Amino acid sequence: MKYGLFLLVFLSASVFANDQEEWDFLLVFPMVWAPSIEGSVSSGQDVVRVDVPFENIWDGLAFGLMGDFYATKGKWLVGARANYLYMKDSTQTKGLNGPITGSVISPGHDITTRMHLSVNDLFFGYEVFPNLELLTGVRHTYSQVELDINALSNDGLINVNGSALLAKEHLFDWLVGIKYNKYFDDRWGISVSADFNVVGDNDVNHGFNIMGIYQFTEAHNLWFGYRYLNIANEMKAEGVNIEIDLVEKGPQLGYAYRF
């Protein structure tokens, strides 16, 4: 399946490889994405709720680094996007004492969830109307979710210490979407894009971006805006059902260089 998707993109891109017009390149890097994260991750009977609000970003608990690359030639576009997101969420359970003697049954536990998520796109597009492009391509999604449980003390009958890998998977989807770019003058512009999966490993995989653009010079630009991404899937690995449903949304800011 995934090899067929890569072949589709490669063959489609070769259609315009011999065009005589010059290439125009745009590199957007680095770009920082600071999303809030909501959703759940389950592995068998273990279910972990994920809820990282926007204010936790500044505590270093949620952070994303992105990069975009676009090459245009006439009406054609080839592009790649890479995105890495790290999230850490910690909660603490209360201890439990016996009702008669007051002895410690459980001291309480620190529960920490760590998630690594990478979303990478390879796509091409064609300008069907001025400033409006149709897109299609492949999205690779990597997710790794770890759970750490540590007792607050050595007391009690229920005293758990350990780590578990809830999910680790590479998934591929065929995407379609649209992209709209418009410059209002020699300084200000806007870029809007949206995409969703047609077939592939994920049940849900769609995103939306809206970016403002400020040109210091023709080559040097500032990009700022908002990104929304929803990924959900259910699969079986080694006989265990794994379900992931996550929504990430928040502001992004980056530098772009045109050459």
N, C-alpha and C positions, 0 to 999 in steps of 0.2 A: 504493500500500500504506500509506504512512505517513499520508496524509491520511484514509484510511478509519479508521485506528486513532484518530486525534484526534476524528473525527466520532463514533465509538462512545462515547468517554468523554464528549463534550459532551452527546449525547442521553441517556445514562444519568444524568448528573448533573441534567438538567432534570426528571427524574421527581419529585424531591423539592423542587424550587425553591419550590413554593407551600405547603409545610408551614408550619403556624402556630407551631410550637415555635421557641424562640429558638436562635440559633447560639451555640456555644461554640468559642473559638479557642485554639490552642496554637502558639506559635512557639518552635522549638528552634534558637537561634543566639546566639553562634557555637558550633560543635562541632568539635573537633579530632580527626582520625583519624590514628593513627600505625601504619600497617601494615608488616609485612614483605611482600616481593613476590617471587614466583617465576614462571618461565615462559620463553617465547621469543617472538621477533618475527622473521619471515622475509619477505624481499622478493626473489623470484626465487631466486638462488643464495646470497644473503647471509642468514645466520642469526645472530641475536644472542641469546645466553642472558641472561636477566634474573634476578639473584639478589641481592636487597637484604635482608639480615637485619635483625632488629629493632634491634640495637645501632647500625646506621648511621643510624637516624632522628635520633639526638641529634647527629649530625654534619651535619644539614641536608640529607641526601641523599634522604629520603623524607618527604613531608608531605602531609596531606590536610585540607581545610577543608570542612565540611558545614553544611547547614541544612535543617530540616524544618518544614513548616507543615501543621497539621491543623485542619479545620473540621467540627464535628459538630452534628447536628440530629436529635434523636430517635435512631433506629437507624441513620441514614445518616452517612457520612463522606466528605469530599472532602479530598484531600491532595496535597502536592507535596514532593519531595525534590530537593535539589541537592548535588552533590559534585564537588570538584575535587581531583585528586591529581597531585603532581609527584614525579618520581623521577629521580635522577642516579646513574649507576654508572660507575666508571672502573677500567680495568685497564691493565697495562703489559706489553708483550711484551719478551722478552730479545733482545739483539743477536746477530748471527751473524757470525763471522769465518771467513776462508778457512783450510782445514786445512794448507796448505803455507806460504804467506807470512804468514798472520795478518792479512791486510788485511781491512778491514771490508766485509762483504757487505750487512748491514743493521744500522743503529744501534739498532734497537728502536723501538717506537712506544707512545705513549699513545693508548688507545682509550676514548672517553667516549660513553656512551649517555644520552640525555635523553628522558624520556617525559612527556607531558601527557595526562591521562585525566580526562574529565568524564562523570559518570553522572547523569542527571536524570530524575525520575519524575513523572508526572501520573496520579493514580489516584482511584478511589472505592471505597467499601466499604459493607457492610451487616452489622449485628449479627445473626447467626443464632442464637447462644446468648449468655447473659450474659457479657460481657467478650470474646467471640470474634467477630471480623469476617472475612468473606470479602472479598478485594480483587481488583480488576482494573484495568488501565490500560496506559499506554504508557511505555516507557523509551527515552530518547535517550542514545546513547553516542558520545562524541567521543574519538578517540585520535590522537595525533601522536607519532611516534617519529623521533628524529634521531640520526645517528651522526657523530662527529668523530674523525678520525685525524690524529695529529701525530707526526712523526719526532722522536726525542730529540736528533738532531744532523743536520748536513748531509752527513755522511759516508755512504759505501756506495752500492751499485748499486740496492738496493731501499729507496727513500726516498719514503714516501707522506705527503702532506699534503692534507687535503680534508675535506669534509662531504657528507653524503647524507641526504635525507629518505626514510626507509624506508616510512613509512605516515602517511597523513592521511585520516581518514574519519569521516563521520557515519552512524550506524546506528540503526535503530528496531526495537523489539520490542514485542509484546503480551504483558503479564505477567498471571499470576494468583498469588494468594498468600493467606496468613492473617495475622492480627494478634491478639495476646492481650494484654490489659491487666488488671492486678489491683493494687488497693491493699490492703495488709494492715492499716494503721491510718491515722491522719491525717498520718503522716510518710513512711512507706516504701511503695514500690510497685515493680512490675516491668512491663516491656513487651517482648514477644517477637514477632518477625515473620520470615516466610520467603516467598520468591517465586521463580518460575522462568518462563522464556519459553515461550509456546505456539507462536507463529509469529513470523517476522521475519527480520532480516538476520543475526543472530548464530546460530551453531550451538549455543552454550552461553551462557546468561545467567541465573545464579541467585545468590541472596544469602540471608544469614541475619544477624539482629540480635538481641542480647539486651542489655537495658538495665535497670540499677537506677535507681530514682527516689527522690530525697529532697526533700521539700517543706519549704522554710524557712517559706513562707506559702502560702496558696492560689494566689497569683499567681506566686511565685518558686520555681523548682525547679532542682535539680542532677541532670543525667543522666550516667550513667557505665556503660560496658559494653564490648562486643566486637562487631566486625563482620567477616563473611566475604563475599567477592565473587569469583566466577569468571566470566570472560568469554573466549570463544574463538570465532573465526570464520575462514573461508577465503573469499577473494573475489579477483576479477581486476580490476585497474585498469590501463588503458592497455597491455593485453597482458601484464602481470606478475602472477603469483600472489602474493598477500599473505596471510600466516597470522599470527594473533595468538592466543596462549593464555597468559593471565595469571591468577594467584591472588593476591589481596590479602587479608590477614587481620591483625587487630590491635586494640588497645584504642582507645576513643574517650571523650571527655569534653566536656560542653557545658552550657550554661545554657538553661533553658526559661522562657517567660513565658506565663501563661494569662490570657486576657481575654475 
